[in-house]
């Protein structure tokens, strides 16, 4: 490779897609998207290595930032891996660096999104905020006292395991299933008998008077609003941003905000005790993870 590039390759591994792009601050180029392969660890790593190599043919990249589901320990080992089970207990940094002459940084997807938004987006200048990332599952990144909070076990914000049904009758009792944006889109697509593509599904939703679909949508917005309210009760934040592909739906963001505000009218005591915070879409929407992973690379290099 000739010279050093100012561009960082950022790769966002999700349960449905792997998204990638070259990033410099908030500049994005060479965006790509492939389906997340359902395979074993070795083949999955090979897919990532080939992806990085293909970018090296157009830019002499030195750094690669990964945004991944699951908890990420300081040594860059992924635990659980969320919807990408083959990453469980994989040290992604070591696996990639033994194949290619690059330096790798790995961060949890929600924490990466919050880092991106705190650096350049709608959490910039906010001391205490959070990002809720709605995708195949749901993740929360916490910004407390101006710092992205990881927790002693790197598990801060793992809200997929919050119990939403006190009966605990199975996986659907937990937030990770109930708040899955991918699941919502698939269920709406089934009702509309169309392809499970977000923009198409929401076009149908807004145009058709399908009561079953509207009920499904309203329930989803209300559940996200309840999560926002519960987080506010615990942490006393100034703002929550909503990320993931679904955050492009401005009406959905407004409806979440309306449902959140409606909770305060349940009892005068709530309004007297809990301060309302702002809820808005992430400035970079589904690209917040990519921008945050690239920012993490640069911060990691400075600290080392």
C-alpha positions as CSV (number, residue, x, y, z in Angstrom):
1,X,0.0,0.0,0.0
2,X,1.3,3.4,-0.9
3,X,1.1,6.3,1.5
4,X,-1.4,6.6,4.3
5,X,-5.1,7.3,3.8
6,X,-7.1,9.7,5.8
7,X,-10.1,7.5,5.2
8,X,-11.2,4.8,7.6
9,X,-13.1,1.7,6.5
10,X,-16.1,1.3,8.7
11,X,-18.1,-2.0,8.8
12,X,-21.4,-2.3,10.5
13,X,-22.4,-6.0,11.1
14,X,-26.1,-6.4,11.7
15,X,-28.4,-9.4,11.9
16,X,-29.8,-8.7,8.4
17,X,-27.1,-6.8,6.5
18,X,-23.4,-6.0,6.7
19,X,-23.0,-2.3,5.7
20,X,-19.7,-0.7,4.9
21,X,-18.2,2.6,3.7
22,X,-15.1,4.7,3.7
23,X,-15.5,7.4,6.3
24,X,-13.7,10.7,7.1
25,X,-15.4,12.5,9.9
26,X,-19.0,12.8,8.4
27,X,-17.9,12.3,4.8
28,X,-19.1,8.9,3.4
29,X,-18.2,7.3,0.1
30,X,-18.1,3.8,-1.4
31,X,-21.2,2.6,0.5
32,X,-22.0,-1.1,0.2
33,X,-24.5,-3.5,1.6
34,X,-24.5,-7.3,1.6
35,X,-26.7,-9.8,3.3
36,X,-25.3,-11.1,6.6
37,X,-24.2,-14.6,5.8
38,X,-25.6,-17.4,8.0
39,X,-22.5,-19.5,8.3
40,X,-19.7,-20.5,10.8
41,X,-17.0,-18.3,12.2
42,X,-14.3,-19.2,9.7
43,X,-16.4,-18.5,6.7
44,X,-17.8,-15.3,8.2
45,X,-14.3,-14.0,8.9
46,X,-13.4,-14.9,5.3
47,X,-16.3,-12.8,4.0
48,X,-15.0,-9.8,6.1
49,X,-11.4,-10.3,4.9
50,X,-12.5,-10.3,1.3
51,X,-14.7,-7.2,1.8
52,X,-11.7,-5.3,3.4
53,X,-9.4,-6.5,0.6
54,X,-11.8,-5.2,-2.0
55,X,-11.7,-1.7,-0.4
56,X,-7.9,-1.8,-0.4
57,X,-7.9,-1.9,-4.1
58,X,-9.4,1.6,-4.3
59,X,-8.0,3.2,-1.1
60,X,-4.8,2.4,0.9
61,X,-6.7,2.0,4.1
62,X,-4.7,1.5,7.3
63,X,-7.6,1.4,9.8
64,X,-10.9,-0.6,10.0
65,X,-13.6,0.1,12.5
66,X,-16.3,-2.5,13.3
67,X,-19.7,-1.9,14.8
68,X,-21.1,-5.2,16.0
69,X,-24.1,-6.6,18.0
70,X,-23.3,-8.0,21.5
71,X,-21.0,-6.9,24.3
72,X,-17.4,-6.1,23.2
73,X,-14.7,-6.5,25.8
74,X,-11.6,-4.3,25.9
75,X,-9.6,-6.9,24.1
76,X,-12.0,-6.7,21.1
77,X,-13.7,-10.0,21.9
78,X,-17.4,-10.2,21.1
79,X,-19.7,-11.9,23.6
80,X,-23.1,-13.3,22.6
81,X,-23.0,-11.5,19.2
82,X,-26.7,-10.8,19.2
83,X,-28.2,-11.9,15.9
84,X,-24.8,-13.0,14.6
85,X,-24.2,-16.0,16.8
86,X,-21.0,-17.1,15.1
87,X,-19.2,-14.1,16.5
88,X,-19.7,-15.2,20.1
89,X,-16.3,-15.3,21.9
90,X,-14.5,-14.2,18.7
91,X,-11.6,-11.7,19.0
92,X,-12.5,-9.9,15.8
93,X,-9.4,-7.7,16.0
94,X,-7.0,-10.6,16.1
95,X,-8.9,-12.6,13.4
96,X,-8.8,-9.7,10.9
97,X,-5.2,-8.5,11.7
98,X,-3.8,-12.0,11.1
99,X,-5.1,-11.9,7.6
100,X,-4.5,-8.3,6.5
101,X,-2.0,-5.5,7.3
102,X,-4.7,-3.3,9.0
103,X,-5.3,-2.0,12.5
104,X,-8.8,-2.9,13.8
105,X,-11.1,-1.3,16.3
106,X,-14.3,-3.1,17.5
107,X,-17.3,-1.5,19.3
108,X,-20.8,-2.5,20.1
109,X,-23.3,-1.1,17.5
110,X,-25.4,1.1,19.9
111,X,-22.3,2.5,21.6
112,X,-20.7,3.2,18.2
113,X,-23.9,5.0,17.1
114,X,-23.9,7.2,20.2
115,X,-20.2,8.0,19.7
116,X,-20.9,9.1,16.2
117,X,-23.9,11.2,17.2
118,X,-22.0,12.7,20.2
119,X,-19.1,13.7,17.9
120,X,-21.0,15.1,15.0
121,X,-24.7,14.6,15.3
122,X,-27.7,15.2,17.5
123,X,-26.0,14.3,20.7
124,X,-23.1,16.8,20.2
125,X,-22.9,19.1,23.2
126,X,-25.2,16.8,25.3
127,X,-23.7,15.7,28.5
128,X,-26.3,13.1,29.3
129,X,-28.2,11.3,26.6
130,X,-28.8,8.0,24.9
131,X,-29.3,6.3,21.6
132,X,-31.8,3.6,20.9
133,X,-30.9,1.6,17.9
134,X,-33.8,-0.3,16.4
135,X,-32.8,-3.1,14.0
136,X,-32.9,-6.8,14.0
137,X,-32.8,-6.4,17.8
138,X,-32.6,-3.3,20.0
139,X,-29.6,-1.7,21.6
140,X,-29.0,1.3,23.7
141,X,-25.9,3.4,23.9
142,X,-25.5,5.6,27.0
143,X,-23.8,9.0,27.1
144,X,-23.3,9.9,30.7
145,X,-21.3,12.9,32.0
146,X,-20.1,13.4,28.4
147,X,-18.6,9.8,28.1
148,X,-20.0,6.7,26.4
149,X,-20.6,4.4,29.3
150,X,-19.6,0.8,28.9
151,X,-20.0,-0.6,32.4
152,X,-17.5,-2.9,34.2
153,X,-18.6,-5.9,32.1
154,X,-19.1,-3.9,28.9
155,X,-22.8,-4.6,29.1
156,X,-24.3,-1.2,29.8
157,X,-27.3,-0.7,27.5
158,X,-28.1,-4.3,26.7
159,X,-31.8,-3.6,26.8
160,X,-32.7,-6.6,24.6
161,X,-33.0,-8.5,27.9
162,X,-35.3,-6.0,29.6
163,X,-38.5,-7.9,30.7
164,X,-41.7,-6.5,29.1
165,X,-44.0,-9.3,30.2
166,X,-43.9,-10.2,33.9
167,X,-45.1,-13.7,33.1
168,X,-41.8,-14.4,31.2
169,X,-43.4,-16.9,28.9
170,X,-40.6,-17.0,26.3
171,X,-38.4,-14.9,24.1
172,X,-41.3,-12.6,23.2
173,X,-41.3,-11.4,26.9
174,X,-38.1,-9.5,26.3
175,X,-37.5,-6.2,24.6
176,X,-35.1,-7.5,22.0
177,X,-38.0,-9.4,20.2
178,X,-40.8,-7.0,20.9
179,X,-38.9,-3.9,19.7
180,X,-37.3,-5.5,16.6
181,X,-37.8,-3.1,13.7
182,X,-37.1,-6.0,11.3
183,X,-39.8,-8.0,12.9
184,X,-42.3,-5.1,12.7
185,X,-41.5,-4.6,9.0
186,X,-42.0,-8.3,8.3
187,X,-45.3,-8.5,10.1
188,X,-46.6,-5.4,8.3
189,X,-45.4,-6.8,5.0
190,X,-47.3,-10.0,5.6
191,X,-50.5,-8.0,6.2
192,X,-50.0,-6.0,3.1
193,X,-48.8,-9.0,1.1
194,X,-45.7,-7.1,-0.2
195,X,-41.9,-7.4,0.0
196,X,-40.5,-6.7,3.6
197,X,-38.8,-3.5,2.5
198,X,-39.1,-0.7,5.0
199,X,-39.9,2.3,2.7
200,X,-42.5,0.2,0.8
201,X,-44.1,-1.1,3.9
202,X,-44.4,2.3,5.5
203,X,-45.9,3.7,2.3
204,X,-48.6,1.1,2.5
205,X,-49.1,1.8,6.2
206,X,-49.7,5.5,5.7
207,X,-51.9,5.1,2.7
208,X,-54.1,2.1,3.7
209,X,-56.8,2.0,6.4
210,X,-55.8,-1.4,7.6
211,X,-56.9,-1.5,11.3
212,X,-54.7,-4.6,12.1
213,X,-51.6,-2.9,10.7
214,X,-52.4,0.4,12.4
215,X,-52.8,-1.4,15.7
216,X,-49.5,-3.2,15.2
217,X,-47.8,0.1,14.4
218,X,-49.3,1.9,17.4
219,X,-48.4,-0.8,19.8
220,X,-44.8,-0.7,18.5
221,X,-44.5,3.1,18.9
222,X,-46.0,2.8,22.4
223,X,-43.5,0.1,23.5
224,X,-40.6,2.2,22.3
225,X,-42.0,5.2,24.1
226,X,-42.3,3.1,27.3
227,X,-38.6,2.1,27.0
228,X,-37.7,5.8,26.6
229,X,-39.7,6.7,29.7
230,X,-38.2,3.9,31.8
231,X,-34.7,5.0,30.7
232,X,-35.5,8.6,31.7
233,X,-36.7,7.5,35.1
234,X,-33.4,5.7,35.7
235,X,-30.9,8.1,34.3
236,X,-32.4,11.6,34.0
237,X,-31.3,12.4,30.5
238,X,-31.6,15.5,28.2
239,X,-32.2,13.6,25.0
240,X,-32.7,10.3,23.3
241,X,-32.0,9.7,19.7
242,X,-33.5,6.9,17.6
243,X,-31.2,5.1,15.1
244,X,-31.4,2.3,12.7
245,X,-33.0,2.2,9.2
246,X,-36.5,2.7,10.7
247,X,-35.4,6.1,12.0
248,X,-35.8,7.5,8.4
249,X,-39.6,7.3,9.1
250,X,-40.2,10.8,10.5
251,X,-43.8,10.0,11.4
252,X,-42.7,7.1,13.5
253,X,-40.3,9.3,15.4
254,X,-43.2,11.9,16.0
255,X,-45.5,9.1,17.1
256,X,-43.0,7.7,19.6
257,X,-42.6,11.3,21.0
258,X,-46.4,11.6,21.3
259,X,-46.7,8.3,23.1
260,X,-43.9,9.3,25.4
261,X,-45.6,12.6,26.3
262,X,-48.9,10.9,26.8
263,X,-47.4,8.8,29.7
264,X,-46.9,12.0,31.6
265,X,-50.6,12.7,31.6
266,X,-51.4,9.4,33.4
267,X,-50.7,11.1,36.8
268,X,-49.8,14.6,38.0
269,X,-47.1,13.1,40.1
270,X,-45.2,12.0,37.0
271,X,-45.1,15.5,35.6
272,X,-44.1,16.9,38.9
273,X,-41.3,14.4,39.4
274,X,-39.9,13.4,36.0
275,X,-38.4,16.0,33.5
276,X,-39.4,15.5,29.9
277,X,-36.6,14.9,27.5
278,X,-36.3,15.3,23.7
279,X,-36.7,12.4,21.4
280,X,-35.6,12.7,17.8
281,X,-34.1,10.7,15.0
282,X,-30.3,10.3,14.9
283,X,-28.7,12.9,12.6
284,X,-27.1,10.1,10.6
285,X,-30.0,7.7,10.9
286,X,-28.8,4.2,9.9
287,X,-25.3,5.4,9.2
288,X,-24.6,6.6,12.8
289,X,-23.0,3.2,13.5
290,X,-20.6,3.5,10.6
291,X,-19.6,7.1,11.6
292,X,-19.2,6.1,15.2
293,X,-17.0,3.1,14.5
294,X,-14.7,5.3,12.4
295,X,-14.5,7.9,15.1
296,X,-13.7,5.1,17.6
297,X,-10.7,4.1,15.5
298,X,-9.3,7.6,15.6
299,X,-9.9,8.0,19.4
300,X,-8.3,4.6,20.0
301,X,-5.2,5.5,18.0
302,X,-4.8,8.8,19.9
303,X,-5.1,7.1,23.3
304,X,-2.6,4.4,22.3
